[in-house]
Amino acid sequence: MGHVLVVESWVGAMSTLLPRAIREAGHRFTFLTRNLHHYLRQDSGDGAHPLLTADNVLTAETNDPARLLPQVQRLHEVLRFDGVVTSCDYYLGTVARLAAHLGLPGARPEAVEHACRKDLARHRMRAAGLPGPAFAVAEDWPGAQAAARALGFPLVVKPVDLCAGMLVRLVTDLTELREAFDALDAFPVNARGQRRAPQVLLEEVLVGPEVSVETVTVDGVTTVLGVTDKSLAGEPWFVETGHMFPAALDAATVAAVCDMAVAALAAVGFDRGVAHTELRLTAAGPRVVEINPRPAGNQITELVRRGTGVDLPMVYTQLALGEQPDVTVADTGVRSAAISFLLPPRAAPSPGSTVPPPSPRRPTSSTGR
């Protein structure tokens, strides 16, 4: 039986799927957080949240890696961890550093950093010769203006270190760019209390349907499990309203999308783990939107499990423990699986607010046989 250290978590789908996978794989886990009340407030619908059923629930300042590494080292000497994971994007880099510090399996910390930071990922993909949107990185308003004039409108404006599409916006002129820039400037700390990077990423708009590629990488070799279709709403924001697996694409398009995703992972040096790479199917071919070096959220891993038999949260756990997961696609009898989200009919921000519409809250799902 292995002992997994879970450092923080989202409180959505993966916060229940990951503890379940750890237990079903025959392992146990310790949960480490800086703010226990963040999880105590969550209603799991069935008693205590699964994260709080850990063998040990401990607190430490997870936002300060310099202090956290020696603290976890001392815990490791007593509790003996065999792997370390997180489902929260804001702690992926910390977990990679913890694993390296403790001598446990995991992706190279540099690879995780390059994948998570949208600007660094763009630079790495460009250096690898991968086609992608024209882009620029700005640190202040004059820089953003200059970059926008050089690139031309319309543009997509992104924070370099937020996730779930937060504060990503399509802008068509300098007035909208200023609104987007000010919204980012007014959000200096992320939802977990971490100081944000000041850089703003401006990108050429990628036009075409959006998909994601779900993959498993072991020792630098990536296996593709399939392509997920996405539906979006809420322009000028990018709100995901549903997913279908596998995407209804022809074989040539699937091959091109998968090749691009694998090449993107190689470009950032991703060598071990589960990844969820988002792309747009443009007229010029597939182009990467972003790389997420962790299992997909929004129940996409459940769609994959129903369609292929591969349990990605369990694979994620096994890789963290140094095990060799079986990623062989099986005939489950399910030809298609989908999930959709119920959205409010309109956003209701406060006067003058630039906060995007709320994210989908209530999923509905179906499978086709």
FIKOL-859160 format. One record per residue (C-alpha): residue in three letters; residue number from 0; z, x, y. Coordinates in steps of 0.2 Angstrom, whole numbers, always signed. Each point is the difference from the previous one (the first is absolute). Layout:
N
pt aa->ALA, i->NUM, z->Z, x->X, y->Y $
...
***
This chain:
369
pt aa->MET, i->0, z->+0, x->+0, y->+0 $
pt aa->GLY, i->1, z->-5, x->+7, y->+17 $
pt aa->HIS, i->2, z->+9, x->-2, y->+16 $
pt aa->VAL, i->3, z->-10, x->-4, y->+15 $
pt aa->LEU, i->4, z->+6, x->+2, y->+18 $
pt aa->VAL, i->5, z->-8, x->-14, y->+11 $
pt aa->VAL, i->6, z->+1, x->+4, y->+18 $
pt aa->GLU, i->7, z->-2, x->-15, y->+11 $
pt aa->SER, i->8, z->-13, x->-14, y->-3 $
pt aa->TRP, i->9, z->-10, x->-13, y->+8 $
pt aa->VAL, i->10, z->+8, x->-17, y->-3 $
pt aa->GLY, i->11, z->-16, x->-9, y->-6 $
pt aa->ALA, i->12, z->-9, x->+0, y->-16 $
pt aa->MET, i->13, z->+3, x->+18, y->-5 $
pt aa->SER, i->14, z->+19, x->-1, y->+3 $
pt aa->THR, i->15, z->+1, x->-11, y->-16 $
pt aa->LEU, i->16, z->-15, x->+7, y->-10 $
pt aa->LEU, i->17, z->+6, x->+18, y->+1 $
pt aa->PRO, i->18, z->+18, x->-3, y->-6 $
pt aa->ARG, i->19, z->-7, x->-11, y->-14 $
pt aa->ALA, i->20, z->-12, x->+13, y->-5 $
pt aa->ILE, i->21, z->+13, x->+13, y->-1 $
pt aa->ARG, i->22, z->+11, x->-10, y->-11 $
pt aa->GLU, i->23, z->-14, x->-6, y->-11 $
pt aa->ALA, i->24, z->-5, x->+18, y->-3 $
pt aa->GLY, i->25, z->+17, x->+3, y->-7 $
pt aa->HIS, i->26, z->+7, x->+10, y->+15 $
pt aa->ARG, i->27, z->+14, x->-3, y->+13 $
pt aa->PHE, i->28, z->+1, x->+3, y->+19 $
pt aa->THR, i->29, z->+11, x->+4, y->+14 $
pt aa->PHE, i->30, z->-5, x->-8, y->+17 $
pt aa->LEU, i->31, z->+3, x->+10, y->+16 $
pt aa->THR, i->32, z->-1, x->-7, y->+18 $
pt aa->ARG, i->33, z->+5, x->+2, y->+17 $
pt aa->ASN, i->34, z->+3, x->-18, y->+4 $
pt aa->LEU, i->35, z->+7, x->-10, y->-15 $
pt aa->HIS, i->36, z->+0, x->-16, y->+11 $
pt aa->HIS, i->37, z->-19, x->+0, y->+1 $
pt aa->TYR, i->38, z->+0, x->-4, y->-19 $
pt aa->LEU, i->39, z->+15, x->-11, y->+0 $
pt aa->ARG, i->40, z->-9, x->-12, y->+12 $
pt aa->GLN, i->41, z->-14, x->-2, y->-12 $
pt aa->ASP, i->42, z->+0, x->-16, y->-11 $
pt aa->SER, i->43, z->-7, x->+4, y->-17 $
pt aa->GLY, i->44, z->+1, x->-18, y->-5 $
pt aa->ASP, i->45, z->+10, x->+5, y->-15 $
pt aa->GLY, i->46, z->+17, x->+8, y->+5 $
pt aa->ALA, i->47, z->+0, x->+18, y->+6 $
pt aa->HIS, i->48, z->-16, x->+9, y->+5 $
pt aa->PRO, i->49, z->-6, x->+11, y->-15 $
pt aa->LEU, i->50, z->+2, x->+16, y->+10 $
pt aa->LEU, i->51, z->+18, x->-4, y->+1 $
pt aa->THR, i->52, z->+2, x->-1, y->-19 $
pt aa->ALA, i->53, z->-2, x->+19, y->-1 $
pt aa->ASP, i->54, z->+12, x->+10, y->-10 $
pt aa->ASN, i->55, z->+6, x->+8, y->+17 $
pt aa->VAL, i->56, z->-3, x->-7, y->+18 $
pt aa->LEU, i->57, z->+3, x->+14, y->+12 $
pt aa->THR, i->58, z->-2, x->+3, y->+19 $
pt aa->ALA, i->59, z->-6, x->+15, y->+9 $
pt aa->GLU, i->60, z->-11, x->+4, y->+16 $
pt aa->THR, i->61, z->-17, x->-2, y->-8 $
pt aa->ASN, i->62, z->-8, x->+2, y->+17 $
pt aa->ASP, i->63, z->+6, x->+18, y->+1 $
pt aa->PRO, i->64, z->-9, x->+10, y->-13 $
pt aa->ALA, i->65, z->+9, x->+17, y->+5 $
pt aa->ARG, i->66, z->+17, x->-8, y->-4 $
pt aa->LEU, i->67, z->-6, x->-11, y->-14 $
pt aa->LEU, i->68, z->-7, x->+14, y->-11 $
pt aa->PRO, i->69, z->+17, x->+9, y->-2 $
pt aa->GLN, i->70, z->+9, x->-16, y->-2 $
pt aa->VAL, i->71, z->-12, x->-6, y->-14 $
pt aa->GLN, i->72, z->+1, x->+18, y->-8 $
pt aa->ARG, i->73, z->+19, x->-3, y->-2 $
pt aa->LEU, i->74, z->-2, x->-17, y->-7 $
pt aa->HIS, i->75, z->-13, x->+7, y->-12 $
pt aa->GLU, i->76, z->+13, x->+12, y->-6 $
pt aa->VAL, i->77, z->+11, x->-14, y->-5 $
pt aa->LEU, i->78, z->-12, x->-14, y->-5 $
pt aa->ARG, i->79, z->-15, x->+10, y->-6 $
pt aa->PHE, i->80, z->-15, x->-9, y->+6 $
pt aa->ASP, i->81, z->-17, x->+2, y->-10 $
pt aa->GLY, i->82, z->-11, x->-7, y->+13 $
pt aa->VAL, i->83, z->+0, x->-7, y->+18 $
pt aa->VAL, i->84, z->-11, x->-14, y->+7 $
pt aa->THR, i->85, z->-1, x->-12, y->+15 $
pt aa->SER, i->86, z->-11, x->-16, y->+3 $
pt aa->CYS, i->87, z->+2, x->+2, y->+19 $
pt aa->ASP, i->88, z->-14, x->+9, y->+9 $
pt aa->TYR, i->89, z->+12, x->+8, y->+13 $
pt aa->TYR, i->90, z->+9, x->+9, y->-14 $
pt aa->LEU, i->91, z->-14, x->+6, y->-10 $
pt aa->GLY, i->92, z->+0, x->+18, y->+8 $
pt aa->THR, i->93, z->+19, x->+1, y->-2 $
pt aa->VAL, i->94, z->-1, x->-4, y->-18 $
pt aa->ALA, i->95, z->-14, x->+13, y->-3 $
pt aa->ARG, i->96, z->+11, x->+13, y->+8 $
pt aa->LEU, i->97, z->+15, x->-6, y->-10 $
pt aa->ALA, i->98, z->-9, x->+2, y->-16 $
pt aa->ALA, i->99, z->-7, x->+17, y->+5 $
pt aa->HIS, i->100, z->+18, x->+6, y->+5 $
pt aa->LEU, i->101, z->+8, x->-6, y->-16 $
pt aa->GLY, i->102, z->-14, x->+6, y->-11 $
pt aa->LEU, i->103, z->-5, x->-17, y->-6 $
pt aa->PRO, i->104, z->-18, x->-7, y->-3 $
pt aa->GLY, i->105, z->-9, x->-6, y->+15 $
pt aa->ALA, i->106, z->-15, x->+2, y->+12 $
pt aa->ARG, i->107, z->-1, x->+15, y->+11 $
pt aa->PRO, i->108, z->+9, x->-5, y->+16 $
pt aa->GLU, i->109, z->-14, x->+7, y->+11 $
pt aa->ALA, i->110, z->-12, x->-12, y->-10 $
pt aa->VAL, i->111, z->+11, x->-15, y->+4 $
pt aa->GLU, i->112, z->+2, x->+4, y->+18 $
pt aa->HIS, i->113, z->-19, x->+2, y->+2 $
pt aa->ALA, i->114, z->-3, x->-17, y->-9 $
pt aa->CYS, i->115, z->+13, x->-9, y->+10 $
pt aa->ARG, i->116, z->-4, x->+6, y->+17 $
pt aa->LYS, i->117, z->-16, x->-9, y->+5 $
pt aa->ASP, i->118, z->-6, x->+13, y->+12 $
pt aa->LEU, i->119, z->+3, x->+15, y->-13 $
pt aa->ALA, i->120, z->-9, x->-10, y->-13 $
pt aa->ARG, i->121, z->-15, x->-2, y->+11 $
pt aa->HIS, i->122, z->-1, x->+18, y->+4 $
pt aa->ARG, i->123, z->+2, x->+5, y->-18 $
pt aa->MET, i->124, z->-14, x->-12, y->-6 $
pt aa->ARG, i->125, z->-11, x->+7, y->+14 $
pt aa->ALA, i->126, z->+3, x->+18, y->-5 $
pt aa->ALA, i->127, z->-4, x->-5, y->-18 $
pt aa->GLY, i->128, z->-17, x->-7, y->+6 $
pt aa->LEU, i->129, z->+3, x->-18, y->-3 $
pt aa->PRO, i->130, z->-9, x->-12, y->+11 $
pt aa->GLY, i->131, z->+11, x->-11, y->+10 $
pt aa->PRO, i->132, z->+2, x->-8, y->+17 $
pt aa->ALA, i->133, z->-1, x->+10, y->+16 $
pt aa->PHE, i->134, z->+18, x->+2, y->+6 $
pt aa->ALA, i->135, z->+12, x->+8, y->+13 $
pt aa->VAL, i->136, z->+18, x->+3, y->+2 $
pt aa->ALA, i->137, z->+9, x->-2, y->+16 $
pt aa->GLU, i->138, z->+18, x->+3, y->+6 $
pt aa->ASP, i->139, z->+0, x->-8, y->+17 $
pt aa->TRP, i->140, z->-10, x->-13, y->+10 $
pt aa->PRO, i->141, z->-12, x->+12, y->+8 $
pt aa->GLY, i->142, z->-4, x->+7, y->-17 $
pt aa->ALA, i->143, z->-3, x->-18, y->-7 $
pt aa->GLN, i->144, z->-11, x->-4, y->+14 $
pt aa->ALA, i->145, z->-10, x->+16, y->-2 $
pt aa->ALA, i->146, z->-2, x->-3, y->-18 $
pt aa->ALA, i->147, z->-5, x->-18, y->+1 $
pt aa->ARG, i->148, z->-14, x->+5, y->+13 $
pt aa->ALA, i->149, z->-6, x->+13, y->-12 $
pt aa->LEU, i->150, z->+0, x->-11, y->-15 $
pt aa->GLY, i->151, z->-6, x->-16, y->+8 $
pt aa->PHE, i->152, z->+7, x->-18, y->-3 $
pt aa->PRO, i->153, z->+4, x->-9, y->-10 $
pt aa->LEU, i->154, z->+14, x->+10, y->-8 $
pt aa->VAL, i->155, z->+14, x->-2, y->-12 $
pt aa->VAL, i->156, z->+17, x->+7, y->+7 $
pt aa->LYS, i->157, z->+13, x->+5, y->-13 $
pt aa->PRO, i->158, z->+17, x->+8, y->+0 $
pt aa->VAL, i->159, z->-1, x->+16, y->-11 $
pt aa->ASP, i->160, z->+16, x->-4, y->-9 $
pt aa->LEU, i->161, z->+3, x->-19, y->-2 $
pt aa->CYS, i->162, z->-5, x->-10, y->-15 $
pt aa->ALA, i->163, z->-5, x->-17, y->-6 $
pt aa->GLY, i->164, z->-13, x->-1, y->+14 $
pt aa->MET, i->165, z->+14, x->-1, y->+13 $
pt aa->LEU, i->166, z->-7, x->+2, y->+18 $
pt aa->VAL, i->167, z->-17, x->+4, y->-6 $
pt aa->ARG, i->168, z->-12, x->-9, y->+12 $
pt aa->LEU, i->169, z->-18, x->-2, y->+4 $
pt aa->VAL, i->170, z->-4, x->+3, y->+19 $
pt aa->THR, i->171, z->-16, x->-3, y->+9 $
pt aa->ASP, i->172, z->+4, x->+7, y->+17 $
pt aa->LEU, i->173, z->+12, x->+11, y->+10 $
pt aa->THR, i->174, z->+11, x->-15, y->+4 $
pt aa->GLU, i->175, z->+3, x->-4, y->-18 $
pt aa->LEU, i->176, z->+2, x->+18, y->-4 $
pt aa->ARG, i->177, z->+14, x->+1, y->+13 $
pt aa->GLU, i->178, z->+8, x->-15, y->-8 $
pt aa->ALA, i->179, z->+0, x->+8, y->-17 $
pt aa->PHE, i->180, z->+5, x->+17, y->+7 $
pt aa->ASP, i->181, z->+15, x->-8, y->+9 $
pt aa->ALA, i->182, z->+5, x->-10, y->-15 $
pt aa->LEU, i->183, z->+1, x->+16, y->-10 $
pt aa->ASP, i->184, z->+9, x->+9, y->+14 $
pt aa->ALA, i->185, z->+13, x->-14, y->+0 $
pt aa->PHE, i->186, z->+3, x->+3, y->-18 $
pt aa->PRO, i->187, z->+7, x->+18, y->-1 $
pt aa->VAL, i->188, z->+11, x->-3, y->-16 $
pt aa->ASN, i->189, z->-6, x->-8, y->-16 $
pt aa->ALA, i->190, z->+8, x->-14, y->-10 $
pt aa->ARG, i->191, z->+11, x->+13, y->-9 $
pt aa->GLY, i->192, z->+7, x->+8, y->+16 $
pt aa->GLN, i->193, z->-11, x->+15, y->-1 $
pt aa->ARG, i->194, z->-7, x->+8, y->+16 $
pt aa->ARG, i->195, z->-19, x->-3, y->-1 $
pt aa->ALA, i->196, z->-14, x->+13, y->+3 $
pt aa->PRO, i->197, z->-7, x->-2, y->+18 $
pt aa->GLN, i->198, z->-18, x->+2, y->-6 $
pt aa->VAL, i->199, z->-13, x->-15, y->+1 $
pt aa->LEU, i->200, z->-15, x->+0, y->-11 $
pt aa->LEU, i->201, z->-16, x->-7, y->+7 $
pt aa->GLU, i->202, z->-14, x->-4, y->-13 $
pt aa->GLU, i->203, z->-18, x->-7, y->+0 $
pt aa->VAL, i->204, z->+1, x->-17, y->-7 $
pt aa->LEU, i->205, z->-5, x->-1, y->-19 $
pt aa->VAL, i->206, z->-10, x->-16, y->-3 $
pt aa->GLY, i->207, z->+0, x->-8, y->-17 $
pt aa->PRO, i->208, z->+11, x->-8, y->-14 $
pt aa->GLU, i->209, z->+16, x->+9, y->-3 $
pt aa->VAL, i->210, z->+6, x->+6, y->-18 $
pt aa->SER, i->211, z->+13, x->+11, y->-7 $
pt aa->VAL, i->212, z->-1, x->+12, y->-15 $
pt aa->GLU, i->213, z->+15, x->+1, y->-11 $
pt aa->THR, i->214, z->+2, x->+17, y->-8 $
pt aa->VAL, i->215, z->+12, x->+12, y->-10 $
pt aa->THR, i->216, z->-1, x->+18, y->+2 $
pt aa->VAL, i->217, z->+8, x->+13, y->-12 $
pt aa->ASP, i->218, z->-2, x->+19, y->+3 $
pt aa->GLY, i->219, z->-14, x->-3, y->+12 $
pt aa->VAL, i->220, z->-10, x->-11, y->-11 $
pt aa->THR, i->221, z->-2, x->-18, y->+6 $
pt aa->THR, i->222, z->-3, x->-15, y->-11 $
pt aa->VAL, i->223, z->-7, x->-16, y->+8 $
pt aa->LEU, i->224, z->+7, x->-17, y->-6 $
pt aa->GLY, i->225, z->-11, x->-11, y->+11 $
pt aa->VAL, i->226, z->-5, x->-6, y->+17 $
pt aa->THR, i->227, z->+10, x->-14, y->+9 $
pt aa->ASP, i->228, z->-9, x->-12, y->+12 $
pt aa->LYS, i->229, z->+9, x->-4, y->+16 $
pt aa->SER, i->230, z->-1, x->-15, y->+12 $
pt aa->LEU, i->231, z->+5, x->+3, y->+19 $
pt aa->ALA, i->232, z->+4, x->-11, y->+14 $
pt aa->GLY, i->233, z->+7, x->+0, y->+18 $
pt aa->GLU, i->234, z->-12, x->+10, y->+10 $
pt aa->PRO, i->235, z->+2, x->+11, y->+11 $
pt aa->TRP, i->236, z->+14, x->+4, y->-13 $
pt aa->PHE, i->237, z->-3, x->+3, y->-18 $
pt aa->VAL, i->238, z->+11, x->-12, y->-11 $
pt aa->GLU, i->239, z->-2, x->+0, y->-18 $
pt aa->THR, i->240, z->-1, x->-18, y->-7 $
pt aa->GLY, i->241, z->-4, x->+3, y->-18 $
pt aa->HIS, i->242, z->-6, x->+11, y->-14 $
pt aa->MET, i->243, z->-10, x->-1, y->-16 $
pt aa->PHE, i->244, z->-1, x->+12, y->-15 $
pt aa->PRO, i->245, z->-13, x->+6, y->-5 $
pt aa->ALA, i->246, z->-11, x->-2, y->+16 $
pt aa->ALA, i->247, z->-16, x->-9, y->-3 $
pt aa->LEU, i->248, z->-12, x->+15, y->+3 $
pt aa->ASP, i->249, z->-15, x->+6, y->-9 $
pt aa->ALA, i->250, z->+2, x->+16, y->-11 $
pt aa->ALA, i->251, z->-9, x->+12, y->+12 $
pt aa->THR, i->252, z->+12, x->-6, y->+14 $
pt aa->VAL, i->253, z->+15, x->+2, y->-11 $
pt aa->ALA, i->254, z->-5, x->+18, y->-4 $
pt aa->ALA, i->255, z->-3, x->+5, y->+18 $
pt aa->VAL, i->256, z->+17, x->-7, y->+5 $
pt aa->CYS, i->257, z->+9, x->+8, y->-14 $
pt aa->ASP, i->258, z->-8, x->+17, y->+3 $
pt aa->MET, i->259, z->+4, x->-1, y->+19 $
pt aa->ALA, i->260, z->+18, x->-4, y->-4 $
pt aa->VAL, i->261, z->+2, x->+14, y->-12 $
pt aa->ALA, i->262, z->-8, x->+12, y->+12 $
pt aa->ALA, i->263, z->+12, x->-6, y->+14 $
pt aa->LEU, i->264, z->+15, x->+4, y->-11 $
pt aa->ALA, i->265, z->-7, x->+17, y->-4 $
pt aa->ALA, i->266, z->-3, x->+3, y->+18 $
pt aa->VAL, i->267, z->+19, x->-2, y->+4 $
pt aa->GLY, i->268, z->+5, x->+10, y->-15 $
pt aa->PHE, i->269, z->+8, x->-15, y->-9 $
pt aa->ASP, i->270, z->+5, x->+7, y->-17 $
pt aa->ARG, i->271, z->+12, x->-12, y->-8 $
pt aa->GLY, i->272, z->+4, x->-18, y->+2 $
pt aa->VAL, i->273, z->-6, x->-18, y->+2 $
pt aa->ALA, i->274, z->-11, x->-3, y->+15 $
pt aa->HIS, i->275, z->-8, x->-15, y->+9 $
pt aa->THR, i->276, z->-15, x->+5, y->+10 $
pt aa->GLU, i->277, z->-8, x->-13, y->+12 $
pt aa->LEU, i->278, z->-18, x->+1, y->+5 $
pt aa->ARG, i->279, z->-13, x->-10, y->+9 $
pt aa->LEU, i->280, z->-17, x->-4, y->-8 $
pt aa->THR, i->281, z->-12, x->+5, y->+15 $
pt aa->ALA, i->282, z->-18, x->-1, y->+1 $
pt aa->ALA, i->283, z->+0, x->+19, y->-2 $
pt aa->GLY, i->284, z->+11, x->+0, y->-15 $
pt aa->PRO, i->285, z->+19, x->-1, y->-4 $
pt aa->ARG, i->286, z->+11, x->+8, y->+13 $
pt aa->VAL, i->287, z->+19, x->+3, y->-1 $
pt aa->VAL, i->288, z->+11, x->-10, y->+11 $
pt aa->GLU, i->289, z->+16, x->+8, y->-6 $
pt aa->ILE, i->290, z->+9, x->+9, y->-15 $
pt aa->ASN, i->291, z->+17, x->-7, y->-6 $
pt aa->PRO, i->292, z->+8, x->+12, y->-13 $
pt aa->ARG, i->293, z->+10, x->-13, y->-8 $
pt aa->PRO, i->294, z->-3, x->-16, y->-10 $
pt aa->ALA, i->295, z->-8, x->-15, y->+9 $
pt aa->GLY, i->296, z->+11, x->-13, y->+8 $
pt aa->ASN, i->297, z->-3, x->-19, y->+1 $
pt aa->GLN, i->298, z->+1, x->-2, y->-19 $
pt aa->ILE, i->299, z->-16, x->+9, y->-2 $
pt aa->THR, i->300, z->+8, x->+10, y->-14 $
pt aa->GLU, i->301, z->+3, x->-16, y->-9 $
pt aa->LEU, i->302, z->-18, x->-5, y->+1 $
pt aa->VAL, i->303, z->-5, x->+17, y->-7 $
pt aa->ARG, i->304, z->+13, x->-2, y->-14 $
pt aa->ARG, i->305, z->-7, x->-17, y->-5 $
pt aa->GLY, i->306, z->-18, x->+6, y->+0 $
pt aa->THR, i->307, z->+2, x->+17, y->-8 $
pt aa->GLY, i->308, z->+17, x->+0, y->-8 $
pt aa->VAL, i->309, z->+5, x->+16, y->+10 $
pt aa->ASP, i->310, z->+17, x->-3, y->+8 $
pt aa->LEU, i->311, z->-2, x->+11, y->+16 $
pt aa->PRO, i->312, z->+19, x->+0, y->+5 $
pt aa->MET, i->313, z->+4, x->+6, y->-17 $
pt aa->VAL, i->314, z->-13, x->+13, y->+1 $
pt aa->TYR, i->315, z->+7, x->+5, y->+17 $
pt aa->THR, i->316, z->+17, x->+2, y->-8 $
pt aa->GLN, i->317, z->-7, x->+10, y->-15 $
pt aa->LEU, i->318, z->-9, x->+12, y->+11 $
pt aa->ALA, i->319, z->+16, x->+3, y->+10 $
pt aa->LEU, i->320, z->+9, x->+4, y->-16 $
pt aa->GLY, i->321, z->-13, x->+12, y->-6 $
pt aa->GLU, i->322, z->-7, x->-11, y->-14 $
pt aa->GLN, i->323, z->-18, x->-2, y->-5 $
pt aa->PRO, i->324, z->-4, x->-19, y->+4 $
pt aa->ASP, i->325, z->-13, x->-9, y->-10 $
pt aa->VAL, i->326, z->-13, x->-7, y->+12 $
pt aa->THR, i->327, z->-12, x->-6, y->-13 $
pt aa->VAL, i->328, z->-7, x->-17, y->+6 $
pt aa->ALA, i->329, z->+2, x->-14, y->-13 $
pt aa->ASP, i->330, z->-9, x->-16, y->-3 $
pt aa->THR, i->331, z->+14, x->-12, y->+6 $
pt aa->GLY, i->332, z->-11, x->-15, y->+0 $
pt aa->VAL, i->333, z->+2, x->-2, y->+19 $
pt aa->ARG, i->334, z->-17, x->+2, y->+8 $
pt aa->SER, i->335, z->+6, x->-3, y->+18 $
pt aa->ALA, i->336, z->+17, x->-1, y->+9 $
pt aa->ALA, i->337, z->+3, x->-5, y->+18 $
pt aa->ILE, i->338, z->+14, x->-2, y->+13 $
pt aa->SER, i->339, z->-1, x->-9, y->+17 $
pt aa->PHE, i->340, z->+12, x->-1, y->+14 $
pt aa->LEU, i->341, z->+5, x->-15, y->+10 $
pt aa->LEU, i->342, z->-2, x->+4, y->+19 $
pt aa->PRO, i->343, z->+7, x->-10, y->+15 $
pt aa->PRO, i->344, z->-15, x->-9, y->+9 $
pt aa->ARG, i->345, z->+3, x->+10, y->+16 $
pt aa->ALA, i->346, z->+11, x->+15, y->+7 $
pt aa->ALA, i->347, z->+14, x->-5, y->+11 $
pt aa->PRO, i->348, z->+4, x->+16, y->+10 $
pt aa->SER, i->349, z->+12, x->+0, y->+15 $
pt aa->PRO, i->350, z->-9, x->+0, y->+17 $
pt aa->GLY, i->351, z->-9, x->+17, y->+3 $
pt aa->SER, i->352, z->+4, x->+6, y->-18 $
pt aa->THR, i->353, z->-12, x->+11, y->-8 $
pt aa->VAL, i->354, z->+8, x->-1, y->-17 $
pt aa->PRO, i->355, z->-13, x->-5, y->-14 $
pt aa->PRO, i->356, z->+1, x->-16, y->-9 $
pt aa->PRO, i->357, z->+13, x->-1, y->-14 $
pt aa->SER, i->358, z->-5, x->+7, y->-17 $
pt aa->PRO, i->359, z->-3, x->-12, y->-15 $
pt aa->ARG, i->360, z->+17, x->-5, y->-7 $
pt aa->ARG, i->361, z->-3, x->-12, y->-15 $
pt aa->PRO, i->362, z->-12, x->+5, y->-14 $
pt aa->THR, i->363, z->-9, x->-11, y->-12 $
pt aa->SER, i->364, z->-9, x->+7, y->-15 $
pt aa->SER, i->365, z->-12, x->-5, y->-14 $
pt aa->THR, i->366, z->-8, x->+8, y->-14 $
pt aa->GLY, i->367, z->-17, x->-3, y->-8 $
pt aa->ARG, i->368, z->-3, x->+1, y->-19 $
***
